[in-house]
Amino acid sequence: MIMSKPKRGLLITPKDIQVITGCAISTARREHKLVRAILGKTKRRLTVKEYCNYFEFDYAEVVEYINPFR
């Protein structure tokens, strides 16, 4: 199976989360912050893979879905 790569780097943004979930940008920001806190991330960076692993989303499916919006 060929893994697709996310356009514009490996990091997920609140805007990407908004696209995935259909929520408001403020909700997406809170979700981004919550996942970082739960994973013990000290910096404001979260990878697409970490996000997918946390929510048990299929990585390839998420990357394919968000790439057109990036």
C-alpha positions as CSV (number, residue, x, y, z in Angstrom):
1,M,0.0,0.0,0.0
2,I,1.4,3.4,-1.0
3,M,1.0,6.0,1.7
4,S,0.0,9.4,0.5
5,K,1.9,12.4,2.0
6,P,0.3,15.5,3.4
7,K,0.8,18.6,1.3
8,R,2.6,21.5,3.1
9,G,4.3,19.4,5.7
10,L,3.5,16.9,8.4
11,L,1.9,19.2,10.9
12,I,-1.8,19.5,11.4
13,T,-3.4,22.9,12.0
14,P,-6.6,23.9,13.6
15,K,-7.9,24.8,10.1
16,D,-7.2,21.2,9.0
17,I,-9.1,19.9,12.0
18,Q,-12.0,22.2,11.1
19,V,-12.0,20.7,7.6
20,I,-12.0,17.1,9.0
21,T,-14.6,17.6,11.7
22,G,-16.8,20.4,10.3
23,C,-16.6,22.3,13.6
24,A,-16.0,26.0,14.2
25,I,-12.4,27.2,14.1
26,S,-12.5,28.0,17.9
27,T,-13.6,24.4,18.6
28,A,-10.8,23.1,16.3
29,R,-8.2,25.2,18.2
30,R,-9.4,23.8,21.5
31,E,-9.3,20.2,20.1
32,H,-5.7,20.9,18.8
33,K,-4.7,22.2,22.2
34,L,-6.4,19.3,24.1
35,V,-4.7,16.6,22.0
36,R,-1.3,18.3,22.5
37,A,-1.9,18.5,26.2
38,I,-2.9,14.8,26.5
39,L,0.1,13.7,24.5
40,G,2.4,15.8,26.7
41,K,3.6,18.0,23.8
42,T,5.4,21.1,25.1
43,K,5.5,22.9,21.8
44,R,2.5,24.0,19.7
45,R,3.1,21.4,17.1
46,L,1.0,18.3,16.4
47,T,1.6,16.0,13.5
48,V,-1.2,14.6,11.3
49,K,-0.1,11.1,12.4
50,E,-0.3,11.9,16.1
51,Y,-3.8,13.4,15.6
52,C,-4.9,10.3,13.7
53,N,-3.5,7.9,16.2
54,Y,-5.2,9.8,19.1
55,F,-8.7,9.7,17.5
56,E,-8.0,6.3,15.8
57,F,-8.6,7.8,12.3
58,D,-7.1,6.2,9.2
59,Y,-4.1,8.3,8.4
60,A,-4.2,7.7,4.6
61,E,-7.9,8.6,4.5
62,V,-7.3,11.8,6.5
63,V,-4.4,12.9,4.4
64,E,-6.4,12.3,1.2
65,Y,-9.3,14.3,2.6
66,I,-7.3,17.4,3.8
67,N,-4.8,17.6,0.9
68,P,-7.2,19.5,-1.5
69,F,-7.8,22.1,1.2
70,R,-4.1,22.8,1.9
